[in-house]
Amino acid sequence: MSVSPLAPMVAFQVSPSPQKACAHLLVIDDNELNRIVIAEMLHEIGVACTLAEGARQAFDHLGDGQSYDAILVDMRMPDQDGLAFLQDYQARVASMGLARAPVLAWSANSQVQPVEAYLAAGFDGHLPKPLRFNDLLAFVETISQPRH
């Protein structure tokens, strides 16, 4: 991947869902303004979202039986950081025998090296803060494409 080290890094390693459009994202961020902005962006492109202000609230939503097409998690939250959330999420879905939704790291740290570390840790992609509409749209299109 050839990217300027100064450019915000957007990366996806998500396989398209078979014959299914992206319909519902779980967005986890402790910053209310970030949650409002992404909810408006997702609404613009016809994607529903559930908002959580931290990992505890996200796990409450996940425990409600709602399935999500993807999870976007802030890497720095007061109750649990993004990496710890990912590890707990992976353990929970594995123990319950459930399918794992793609999980994206969402951070202001968008240089190549940290983003590569997020991907190596098991995240399916990264979106930079501040979030640009075209980056979000590209991600939604990536996970909405049917497999051939």
MARLUM-790365 format. One record per residue: residue number from 1; x, y negated, z of N, C-alpha, C in turn. Coordinates in nm, 4 decimals. Example, Ala and Ser with C-alpha at 12.3 -4.5 7.8 and 13.67 -1.06 7.14 Angstrom:
// MARLUM-790365
(bapa 1, (1.3190, 0.5690, 0.7800), (1.2300, 0.4500, 0.7800), (1.3200, 0.3300, 0.7800))
(bapa 2, (1.2850, 0.2250, 0.7080), (1.3670, 0.1060, 0.7140), (1.2900, -0.0030, 0.7870))
This chain:
// MARLUM-790365
(bapa 1, (0.0857, 0.1154, 0.0000), (0.0000, 0.0000, 0.0000), (0.0909, -0.1223, 0.0000))
(bapa 2, (0.0745, -0.2095, -0.0958), (0.1564, -0.3285, -0.1069), (0.0763, -0.4499, -0.0617))
(bapa 3, (0.1140, -0.5023, 0.0536), (0.0420, -0.6152, 0.1115), (0.1436, -0.7121, 0.1688))
(bapa 4, (0.1187, -0.8395, 0.1488), (0.2042, -0.9404, 0.2093), (0.1951, -0.9296, 0.3608))
(bapa 5, (0.3077, -0.9316, 0.4331), (0.3004, -0.9217, 0.5781), (0.2293, -1.0404, 0.6430))
(bapa 6, (0.2067, -1.1473, 0.5692), (0.1379, -1.2629, 0.6236), (-0.0102, -1.2652, 0.5899))
(bapa 7, (-0.0524, -1.1794, 0.4996), (-0.1936, -1.1760, 0.4594), (-0.2725, -1.0911, 0.5584))
(bapa 8, (-0.3980, -1.1298, 0.5872), (-0.4797, -1.0443, 0.6724), (-0.4939, -0.9064, 0.6089))
(bapa 9, (-0.4766, -0.8052, 0.6884), (-0.4778, -0.6682, 0.6388), (-0.6169, -0.6084, 0.6518))
(bapa 10, (-0.6722, -0.5667, 0.5402), (-0.7981, -0.4957, 0.5367), (-0.7667, -0.3573, 0.4837))
(bapa 11, (-0.8020, -0.2551, 0.5601), (-0.7690, -0.1192, 0.5184), (-0.8842, -0.0264, 0.5511))
(bapa 12, (-0.9140, 0.0655, 0.4584), (-1.0193, 0.1651, 0.4802), (-0.9668, 0.3009, 0.4390))
(bapa 13, (-0.9940, 0.4021, 0.5189), (-0.9628, 0.5405, 0.4846), (-1.0888, 0.6240, 0.4998))
(bapa 14, (-1.1999, 0.5698, 0.4611), (-1.3286, 0.6327, 0.4853), (-1.3746, 0.7061, 0.3602))
(bapa 15, (-1.4173, 0.8290, 0.3794), (-1.4754, 0.9036, 0.2687), (-1.6202, 0.8607, 0.2522))
(bapa 16, (-1.6654, 0.8482, 0.1302), (-1.8056, 0.8110, 0.1092), (-1.9000, 0.9144, 0.1684))
(bapa 17, (-2.0120, 0.8687, 0.2187), (-2.1145, 0.9584, 0.2716), (-2.1866, 1.0251, 0.1547))
(bapa 18, (-2.2188, 1.1540, 0.1675), (-2.2872, 1.2212, 0.0574), (-2.4306, 1.1699, 0.0407))
(bapa 19, (-2.4605, 1.1120, -0.0731), (-2.5951, 1.0701, -0.1112), (-2.6658, 0.9853, -0.0064))
(bapa 20, (-2.5946, 0.9008, 0.0642), (-2.6580, 0.8217, 0.1692), (-2.6025, 0.6803, 0.1677))
(bapa 21, (-2.6911, 0.5842, 0.1689), (-2.6486, 0.4449, 0.1775), (-2.6241, 0.4102, 0.3234))
(bapa 22, (-2.5306, 0.3196, 0.3455), (-2.5031, 0.2731, 0.4806), (-2.6241, 0.1946, 0.5288))
(bapa 23, (-2.6814, 0.2390, 0.6382), (-2.8034, 0.1762, 0.6850), (-2.7922, 0.1170, 0.8247))
(bapa 24, (-2.7009, 0.1663, 0.9074), (-2.6983, 0.1222, 1.0461), (-2.5565, 0.1282, 1.1031))
(bapa 25, (-2.5066, 0.0135, 1.1477), (-2.3749, 0.0046, 1.2094), (-2.3898, -0.0250, 1.3575))
(bapa 26, (-2.2978, 0.0279, 1.4378), (-2.2852, -0.0097, 1.5778), (-2.1668, -0.1060, 1.5851))
(bapa 27, (-2.1919, -0.2264, 1.6335), (-2.0888, -0.3302, 1.6426), (-2.0606, -0.3553, 1.7902))
(bapa 28, (-1.9336, -0.3402, 1.8297), (-1.8943, -0.3559, 1.9693), (-1.7947, -0.4713, 1.9794))
(bapa 29, (-1.8339, -0.5769, 2.0487), (-1.7470, -0.6923, 2.0682), (-1.7952, -0.7685, 2.1904))
(bapa 30, (-1.7036, -0.8083, 2.2764), (-1.7425, -0.8802, 2.3972), (-1.7744, -1.0276, 2.3703))
(bapa 31, (-1.7416, -1.0760, 2.2510), (-1.7654, -1.2167, 2.2177), (-1.9027, -1.2308, 2.1509))
(bapa 32, (-1.9910, -1.3028, 2.2165), (-2.1277, -1.3168, 2.1655), (-2.1318, -1.3804, 2.0270))
(bapa 33, (-2.0501, -1.4815, 2.0042), (-2.0493, -1.5474, 1.8735), (-2.0087, -1.4499, 1.7634))
(bapa 34, (-1.9082, -1.3669, 1.7891), (-1.8693, -1.2664, 1.6894), (-1.9852, -1.1719, 1.6588))
(bapa 35, (-2.0583, -1.1302, 1.7624), (-2.1723, -1.0409, 1.7413), (-2.2810, -1.1082, 1.6582))
(bapa 36, (-2.3072, -1.2348, 1.6861), (-2.4099, -1.3084, 1.6112), (-2.3695, -1.3224, 1.4650))
(bapa 37, (-2.2439, -1.3592, 1.4414), (-2.1962, -1.3798, 1.3035), (-2.2032, -1.2508, 1.2233))
(bapa 38, (-2.1558, -1.1412, 1.2782), (-2.1582, -1.0167, 1.2009), (-2.3009, -0.9672, 1.1814))
(bapa 39, (-2.3872, -0.9866, 1.2792), (-2.5270, -0.9466, 1.2628), (-2.5907, -1.0225, 1.1473))
(bapa 40, (-2.5618, -1.1513, 1.1373), (-2.6151, -1.2311, 1.0259), (-2.5580, -1.1842, 0.8919))
(bapa 41, (-2.4286, -1.1559, 0.8882), (-2.3666, -1.1072, 0.7647), (-2.4285, -0.9746, 0.7214))
(bapa 42, (-2.4445, -0.8834, 0.8165), (-2.5026, -0.7533, 0.7840), (-2.6471, -0.7673, 0.7390))
(bapa 43, (-2.7202, -0.8562, 0.8027), (-2.8586, -0.8815, 0.7618), (-2.8639, -0.9299, 0.6165))
(bapa 44, (-2.7688, -1.0159, 0.5792), (-2.7621, -1.0687, 0.4419), (-2.7497, -0.9579, 0.3380))
(bapa 45, (-2.6820, -0.8481, 0.3740), (-2.6609, -0.7406, 0.2766), (-2.7533, -0.6205, 0.3038))
(bapa 46, (-2.8511, -0.6405, 0.3911), (-2.9512, -0.5380, 0.4130), (-2.9075, -0.4217, 0.4995))
(bapa 47, (-2.8125, -0.4448, 0.5877), (-2.7632, -0.3391, 0.6754), (-2.8069, -0.3693, 0.8185))
(bapa 48, (-2.8707, -0.2729, 0.8815), (-2.9120, -0.2883, 1.0207), (-2.7919, -0.2699, 1.1124))
(bapa 49, (-2.7971, -0.3314, 1.2284), (-2.6894, -0.3118, 1.3241), (-2.7442, -0.3121, 1.4659))
(bapa 50, (-2.6741, -0.2426, 1.5501), (-2.6975, -0.2460, 1.6930), (-2.5748, -0.3117, 1.7529))
(bapa 51, (-2.5967, -0.4067, 1.8418), (-2.4872, -0.4828, 1.9005), (-2.4622, -0.4376, 2.0436))
(bapa 52, (-2.3350, -0.4240, 2.0788), (-2.2957, -0.3898, 2.2155), (-2.1861, -0.4858, 2.2579))
(bapa 53, (-2.1938, -0.5312, 2.3836), (-2.0932, -0.6266, 2.4301), (-1.9721, -0.5584, 2.4918))
(bapa 54, (-1.9705, -0.4284, 2.4955), (-1.8564, -0.3550, 2.5475), (-1.8758, -0.2059, 2.5284))
(bapa 55, (-1.7736, -0.1303, 2.5689), (-1.7754, 0.0144, 2.5489), (-1.8880, 0.0814, 2.6270))
(bapa 56, (-1.9109, 0.0383, 2.7505), (-2.0172, 0.1012, 2.8301), (-2.1525, 0.0886, 2.7615))
(bapa 57, (-2.1819, -0.0311, 2.7146), (-2.3105, -0.0525, 2.6468), (-2.3155, 0.0267, 2.5153))
(bapa 58, (-2.2023, 0.0365, 2.4469), (-2.1969, 0.1147, 2.3221), (-2.2274, 0.2613, 2.3496))
(bapa 59, (-2.1699, 0.3165, 2.4564), (-2.1974, 0.4565, 2.4887), (-2.3425, 0.4753, 2.5314))
(bapa 60, (-2.4018, 0.3744, 2.5934), (-2.5454, 0.3818, 2.6235), (-2.6255, 0.3937, 2.4940))
(bapa 61, (-2.5908, 0.3114, 2.3939), (-2.6600, 0.3175, 2.2642), (-2.6369, 0.4528, 2.1966))
(bapa 62, (-2.5143, 0.5016, 2.2032), (-2.4830, 0.6306, 2.1416), (-2.5581, 0.7441, 2.2102))
(bapa 63, (-2.5815, 0.7314, 2.3389), (-2.6535, 0.8331, 2.4140), (-2.8036, 0.8313, 2.3912))
(bapa 64, (-2.8535, 0.7257, 2.3277), (-2.9970, 0.7139, 2.3018), (-3.0432, 0.8009, 2.1846))
(bapa 65, (-2.9504, 0.8691, 2.1206), (-2.9867, 0.9568, 2.0104), (-2.9863, 0.8909, 1.8733))
(bapa 66, (-2.9615, 0.7619, 1.8683), (-2.9528, 0.6903, 1.7406), (-2.8225, 0.7309, 1.6700))
(bapa 67, (-2.8308, 0.7595, 1.5420), (-2.7085, 0.7874, 1.4671), (-2.6658, 0.6609, 1.3944))
(bapa 68, (-2.5377, 0.6473, 1.3778), (-2.4799, 0.5297, 1.3121), (-2.3961, 0.5749, 1.1938))
(bapa 69, (-2.3993, 0.4940, 1.0897), (-2.3207, 0.5244, 0.9707), (-2.1755, 0.4828, 0.9876))
(bapa 70, (-2.1500, 0.3906, 1.0788), (-2.0136, 0.3473, 1.1097), (-2.0171, 0.2689, 1.2399))
(bapa 71, (-1.9002, 0.2606, 1.3030), (-1.8846, 0.1858, 1.4273), (-1.7703, 0.0872, 1.4074))
(bapa 72, (-1.7968, -0.0375, 1.4397), (-1.6957, -0.1431, 1.4318), (-1.6642, -0.1851, 1.5741))
(bapa 73, (-1.5390, -0.1654, 1.6174), (-1.5044, -0.1884, 1.7577), (-1.3914, -0.2916, 1.7714))
(bapa 74, (-1.4169, -0.3908, 1.8561), (-1.3168, -0.4905, 1.8912), (-1.2024, -0.4186, 1.9630))
(bapa 75, (-1.0806, -0.4520, 1.9292), (-0.9662, -0.3841, 1.9897), (-0.9355, -0.4335, 2.1308))
(bapa 76, (-0.9822, -0.5533, 2.1657), (-0.9545, -0.6071, 2.2997), (-1.0850, -0.6453, 2.3678))
(bapa 77, (-1.1284, -0.5570, 2.4566), (-1.2499, -0.5832, 2.5330), (-1.2156, -0.5667, 2.6810))
(bapa 78, (-1.2868, -0.6363, 2.7680), (-1.2537, -0.6290, 2.9099), (-1.2787, -0.4927, 2.9745))
(bapa 79, (-1.3840, -0.4217, 2.9332), (-1.4143, -0.2959, 3.0018), (-1.3357, -0.1766, 2.9484))
(bapa 80, (-1.2985, -0.1790, 2.8217), (-1.2215, -0.0703, 2.7617), (-1.1712, -0.1184, 2.6263))
(bapa 81, (-1.0423, -0.0967, 2.5988), (-0.9921, -0.1425, 2.4691), (-1.0375, -0.0484, 2.3583))
(bapa 82, (-1.0178, -0.0915, 2.2349), (-1.0661, -0.0160, 2.1195), (-1.0078, 0.1237, 2.1081))
(bapa 83, (-0.8798, 0.1393, 2.1398), (-0.8169, 0.2710, 2.1300), (-0.8769, 0.3671, 2.2331))
(bapa 84, (-0.8958, 0.3200, 2.3557), (-0.9568, 0.4048, 2.4584), (-1.1003, 0.4403, 2.4191))
(bapa 85, (-1.1736, 0.3444, 2.3619), (-1.3088, 0.3736, 2.3140), (-1.3053, 0.4844, 2.2094))
(bapa 86, (-1.2148, 0.4715, 2.1118), (-1.2052, 0.5718, 2.0052), (-1.1786, 0.7097, 2.0635))
(bapa 87, (-1.0847, 0.7203, 2.1568), (-1.0517, 0.8494, 2.2163), (-1.1715, 0.9076, 2.2918))
(bapa 88, (-1.2409, 0.8243, 2.3686), (-1.3598, 0.8723, 2.4410), (-1.4701, 0.9135, 2.3439))
(bapa 89, (-1.4887, 0.8335, 2.2397), (-1.5922, 0.8636, 2.1398), (-1.5624, 0.9970, 2.0709))
(bapa 90, (-1.4383, 1.0169, 2.0284), (-1.4016, 1.1409, 1.9617), (-1.4241, 1.2614, 2.0528))
(bapa 91, (-1.3874, 1.2475, 2.1792), (-1.4053, 1.3573, 2.2740), (-1.5538, 1.3879, 2.2944))
(bapa 92, (-1.6366, 1.2840, 2.3036), (-1.7800, 1.3047, 2.3254), (-1.8466, 1.3733, 2.2062))
(bapa 93, (-1.8172, 1.3269, 2.0859), (-1.8832, 1.3900, 1.9708), (-1.8331, 1.5329, 1.9505))
(bapa 94, (-1.7053, 1.5567, 1.9780), (-1.6519, 1.6921, 1.9647), (-1.7172, 1.7855, 2.0659))
(bapa 95, (-1.7325, 1.7407, 2.1903), (-1.7908, 1.8266, 2.2933), (-1.9389, 1.8549, 2.2679))
(bapa 96, (-2.0055, 1.7649, 2.1967), (-2.1479, 1.7822, 2.1675), (-2.1717, 1.8443, 2.0309))
(bapa 97, (-2.0635, 1.8669, 1.9547), (-2.0761, 1.9269, 1.8228), (-2.1431, 1.8363, 1.7211))
(bapa 98, (-2.1289, 1.7064, 1.7385), (-2.1918, 1.6096, 1.6484), (-2.0951, 1.5631, 1.5410))
(bapa 99, (-2.1501, 1.5110, 1.4326), (-2.0680, 1.4509, 1.3276), (-2.0144, 1.3173, 1.3779))
(bapa 100, (-1.8918, 1.2872, 1.3450), (-1.8272, 1.1641, 1.3875), (-1.8478, 1.0562, 1.2824))
(bapa 101, (-1.9013, 0.9427, 1.3242), (-1.9145, 0.8280, 1.2335), (-1.7781, 0.7638, 1.2151))
(bapa 102, (-1.7521, 0.7028, 1.0993), (-1.6271, 0.6296, 1.0819), (-1.6181, 0.5159, 1.1846))
(bapa 103, (-1.4983, 0.4982, 1.2416), (-1.4758, 0.3936, 1.3416), (-1.3688, 0.2992, 1.2883))
(bapa 104, (-1.4044, 0.1708, 1.2817), (-1.3106, 0.0695, 1.2352), (-1.2605, -0.0158, 1.3493))
(bapa 105, (-1.1313, -0.0427, 1.3487), (-1.0719, -0.1379, 1.4417), (-1.1027, -0.2779, 1.3892))
(bapa 106, (-1.1383, -0.3668, 1.4796), (-1.1699, -0.5054, 1.4430), (-1.0847, -0.5938, 1.5311))
(bapa 107, (-0.9885, -0.6621, 1.4692), (-0.8957, -0.7392, 1.5516), (-0.8401, -0.8593, 1.4770))
(bapa 108, (-0.7886, -0.9530, 1.5561), (-0.7199, -1.0690, 1.4997), (-0.5778, -1.0320, 1.4593))
(bapa 109, (-0.5317, -0.9164, 1.5047), (-0.3973, -0.8700, 1.4725), (-0.4038, -0.7922, 1.3417))
(bapa 110, (-0.3841, -0.8636, 1.2294), (-0.4051, -0.8004, 1.0994), (-0.2779, -0.7879, 1.0168))
(bapa 111, (-0.1647, -0.7886, 1.0823), (-0.0396, -0.7661, 1.0107), (-0.0279, -0.6180, 0.9757))
(bapa 112, (0.0553, -0.5850, 0.8804), (0.0635, -0.4489, 0.8278), (0.0979, -0.3466, 0.9364))
(bapa 113, (0.1991, -0.3726, 1.0185), (0.2441, -0.2729, 1.1158), (0.1365, -0.2361, 1.2187))
(bapa 114, (0.0702, -0.3326, 1.2837), (-0.0363, -0.2922, 1.3779), (-0.1519, -0.2198, 1.3088))
(bapa 115, (-0.1875, -0.2622, 1.1884), (-0.2977, -0.1961, 1.1184), (-0.2604, -0.0520, 1.0868))
(bapa 116, (-0.1381, -0.0290, 1.0449), (-0.0931, 0.1081, 1.0197), (-0.0978, 0.1906, 1.1479))
(bapa 117, (-0.0675, 0.1287, 1.2615), (-0.0756, 0.1984, 1.3905), (-0.2205, 0.2329, 1.4240))
(bapa 118, (-0.3151, 0.1433, 1.3938), (-0.4567, 0.1736, 1.4163), (-0.4979, 0.2955, 1.3341))
(bapa 119, (-0.4582, 0.2972, 1.2082), (-0.4935, 0.4087, 1.1204), (-0.4297, 0.5386, 1.1694))
(bapa 120, (-0.3044, 0.5314, 1.2123), (-0.2354, 0.6497, 1.2638), (-0.3008, 0.7010, 1.3923))
(bapa 121, (-0.3610, 0.6120, 1.4698), (-0.4259, 0.6504, 1.5951), (-0.5612, 0.7169, 1.5723))
(bapa 122, (-0.6113, 0.7119, 1.4491), (-0.7367, 0.7788, 1.4188), (-0.8496, 0.6884, 1.3738))
(bapa 123, (-0.8252, 0.5574, 1.3700), (-0.9279, 0.4687, 1.3172), (-0.9405, 0.4928, 1.1674))
(bapa 124, (-1.0604, 0.4733, 1.1163), (-1.0874, 0.4965, 0.9746), (-1.0653, 0.3720, 0.8904))
(bapa 125, (-1.0339, 0.2619, 0.9544), (-1.0102, 0.1382, 0.8822), (-0.9910, 0.0236, 0.9770))
(bapa 126, (-0.9728, -0.0932, 0.9195), (-0.9513, -0.2151, 0.9973), (-1.0174, -0.3315, 0.9255))
(bapa 127, (-1.0822, -0.4157, 1.0027), (-1.1329, -0.5419, 0.9520), (-1.0721, -0.6536, 1.0358))
(bapa 128, (-1.0236, -0.7592, 0.9693), (-0.9589, -0.8682, 1.0435), (-1.0591, -0.9693, 1.0983))
(bapa 129, (-1.0177, -1.0350, 1.2045), (-1.0896, -1.1514, 1.2576), (-1.0083, -1.2733, 1.2185))
(bapa 130, (-1.0693, -1.3804, 1.1779), (-1.2129, -1.3916, 1.1589), (-1.2579, -1.3066, 1.0392))
(bapa 131, (-1.3767, -1.2525, 1.0528), (-1.4320, -1.1641, 0.9507), (-1.4777, -1.2438, 0.8303))
(bapa 132, (-1.4344, -1.1987, 0.7143), (-1.4790, -1.2609, 0.5892), (-1.5887, -1.1742, 0.5284))
(bapa 133, (-1.6876, -1.2416, 0.4736), (-1.8034, -1.1725, 0.4175), (-1.7612, -1.0684, 0.3139))
(bapa 134, (-1.6695, -1.1032, 0.2255), (-1.6284, -1.0097, 0.1197), (-1.5605, -0.8852, 0.1760))
(bapa 135, (-1.4870, -0.8987, 0.2870), (-1.4244, -0.7817, 0.3497), (-1.5310, -0.6884, 0.4062))
(bapa 136, (-1.6315, -0.7461, 0.4716), (-1.7398, -0.6656, 0.5262), (-1.8178, -0.5982, 0.4140))
(bapa 137, (-1.8463, -0.6713, 0.3102), (-1.9185, -0.6163, 0.1960), (-1.8399, -0.5012, 0.1328))
(bapa 138, (-1.7100, -0.5165, 0.1178), (-1.6266, -0.4099, 0.0597), (-1.6321, -0.2843, 0.1463))
(bapa 139, (-1.6282, -0.3019, 0.2772), (-1.6363, -0.1862, 0.3654), (-1.7711, -0.1164, 0.3516))
(bapa 140, (-1.8786, -0.1918, 0.3568), (-2.0127, -0.1335, 0.3454), (-2.0268, -0.0599, 0.2117))
(bapa 141, (-1.9752, -0.1180, 0.1063), (-1.9807, -0.0505, -0.0240), (-1.8999, 0.0779, -0.0231))
(bapa 142, (-1.7860, 0.0794, 0.0453), (-1.7009, 0.1985, 0.0526), (-1.7734, 0.3144, 0.1182))
(bapa 143, (-1.8417, 0.2875, 0.2297), (-1.9069, 0.3980, 0.2992), (-2.0461, 0.4281, 0.2444))
(bapa 144, (-2.0939, 0.3452, 0.1525), (-2.2273, 0.3672, 0.0955), (-2.2245, 0.4448, -0.0353))
(bapa 145, (-2.1091, 0.4605, -0.0950), (-2.1003, 0.5281, -0.2239), (-2.1215, 0.6781, -0.2083))
(bapa 146, (-2.2091, 0.7366, -0.2898), (-2.2277, 0.8825, -0.2829), (-2.1057, 0.9545, -0.3403))
(bapa 147, (-2.0811, 1.0738, -0.2872), (-1.9723, 1.1566, -0.3404), (-2.0119, 1.2131, -0.4747))
(bapa 148, (-1.9127, 1.2346, -0.5579), (-1.9388, 1.2939, -0.6904), (-1.9059, 1.4408, -0.6877))
